Amino acid sequence: MNTQEILTLAKTIIDSGKSRDEKLHDICSLLDREVDVFDWTGFYLASETEERMLELGPYVGEETDHTRIPYGTGICGQAAETLDTFVVQDVSKAGNYLACSVDVKSEIVVPIMKEDIFIGELDIDSHTLNAITPELKKLCEDICTELSRIF
């Protein structure tokens, strides 16, 4: 399945009558199933009770100890603070990386914005070095743009 077909399926999920968390989980499942190099796919959402804190949302993959991440900490926290997409092709060379698993080699984190307000982010880990192609980066960013409609 190519990235355009994946995006079309993601839009169908987003437009479904399911709850927000079910939609987020279904997006994780779609990406995990259709993109071979995606090994952990999940969402971190801006805390509704604590400023500058991310809280783990729906995900697919191994359990993680990182259920809460302060803004600025790790790749996820950096993306929340700067509101930029982060692509790390070799996490062993990242200075501010929170190791989730020794198997993780690369990562992408894409912020989700609604009317210029940070809502959360899509976080994807890969067990493959240099896994995040420009096409996969665009796919993730396009999905996050679409996801802003459900917040």
C-alpha positions in Angstrom: 0.0 0.0 0.0 1.4 3.4 -0.9 1.4 6.5 1.3 -1.6 8.0 -0.5 -3.7 4.9 0.1 -2.7 4.9 3.7 -3.7 8.6 4.0 -7.0 7.8 2.4 -7.6 5.0 5.0 -6.5 7.4 7.8 -9.1 10.0 6.7 -11.8 7.3 6.7 -10.9 6.4 10.3 -10.9 10.1 11.3 -14.3 10.6 9.7 -15.8 7.5 11.4 -18.3 7.7 14.3 -15.8 6.2 16.8 -14.5 8.0 19.9 -11.4 10.1 19.6 -9.3 7.5 21.4 -10.6 4.7 19.2 -9.7 6.8 16.1 -6.2 7.4 17.5 -5.7 3.7 18.2 -7.0 2.8 14.8 -4.5 5.2 13.2 -1.7 3.6 15.2 -2.9 0.1 14.0 -3.1 1.3 10.4 0.5 2.7 10.4 1.9 -0.3 12.3 0.3 -2.7 9.9 1.0 -0.9 6.6 4.5 0.6 7.2 7.1 -2.2 7.7 9.6 0.1 9.4 7.2 1.4 12.0 7.7 -0.7 15.2 6.0 1.5 17.9 3.3 4.0 16.9 1.5 6.1 19.5 0.2 9.5 20.6 1.3 11.8 23.4 -1.3 14.4 24.3 -0.9 17.7 26.1 -1.9 17.2 29.7 -5.2 18.8 30.6 -4.2 19.1 34.3 -0.5 19.9 34.2 1.2 22.6 32.1 4.0 21.6 29.8 3.5 17.9 30.3 2.8 15.2 27.7 0.7 12.2 28.7 0.7 8.9 26.8 -2.4 8.3 24.7 -3.4 5.4 22.5 -0.5 3.4 21.0 0.4 0.1 19.4 3.7 -1.7 20.3 5.6 -2.7 23.4 4.7 -1.1 26.7 6.6 2.0 27.6 7.7 3.5 30.9 7.4 6.9 29.4 3.8 7.7 30.2 4.5 11.3 31.1 7.1 13.5 29.4 7.9 17.1 30.3 8.1 19.6 27.4 11.8 19.9 26.3 12.7 16.4 27.5 13.6 13.8 24.8 12.5 14.0 21.2 8.8 14.1 22.1 9.3 16.9 24.6 11.4 18.9 22.1 8.7 18.6 19.5 6.1 19.8 22.0 8.3 22.8 22.9 9.4 23.8 19.4 6.2 22.7 17.6 8.4 21.3 14.9 8.5 17.8 13.4 11.6 15.9 14.6 13.2 13.2 12.4 16.0 11.3 14.1 17.6 8.8 11.7 20.0 7.5 14.3 18.9 7.9 17.9 22.3 6.9 19.2 23.6 10.3 17.9 20.7 12.3 19.5 21.8 14.2 22.6 18.4 14.5 24.2 17.0 11.0 23.5 14.8 9.1 26.0 15.5 5.4 25.3 12.4 3.4 25.2 14.1 0.2 23.9 17.6 -0.8 22.9 16.0 -1.9 19.6 14.9 1.6 18.6 17.2 3.1 15.9 15.2 6.0 14.4 12.2 8.1 15.4 9.8 10.7 14.1 7.6 13.0 16.2 5.0 15.2 14.5 3.1 17.8 16.5 -0.7 18.0 16.2 -2.0 21.6 16.2 -5.5 23.1 16.3 -5.8 26.8 15.6 -2.1 27.3 16.5 -2.5 25.5 19.8 -0.4 22.4 20.5 -2.8 19.4 21.2 -0.5 16.4 21.1 1.8 14.5 18.8 2.3 11.4 16.8 5.4 9.5 17.9 6.9 6.6 15.9 9.9 4.4 16.7 11.7 2.2 14.2 14.1 -0.6 14.7 15.8 0.4 11.4 18.4 3.1 11.0 17.4 5.9 8.5 13.9 4.6 8.4 12.1 7.9 8.0 11.9 8.7 4.3 10.7 12.1 3.0 7.5 10.3 1.9 6.9 8.8 5.3 7.5 12.2 7.0 4.9 13.8 4.7 2.5 11.0 5.4 2.8 11.5 9.2 2.5 15.2 8.9 -0.6 14.9 6.6 -2.2 12.5 9.1 -1.6 14.9 11.9 -3.1 17.8 10.0 -6.2 15.7 9.4 -6.3 14.6 13.1 -6.6 18.3 14.2 -10.2 18.1 13.2 -11.1 15.6 16.0 -9.8 17.8 18.9 
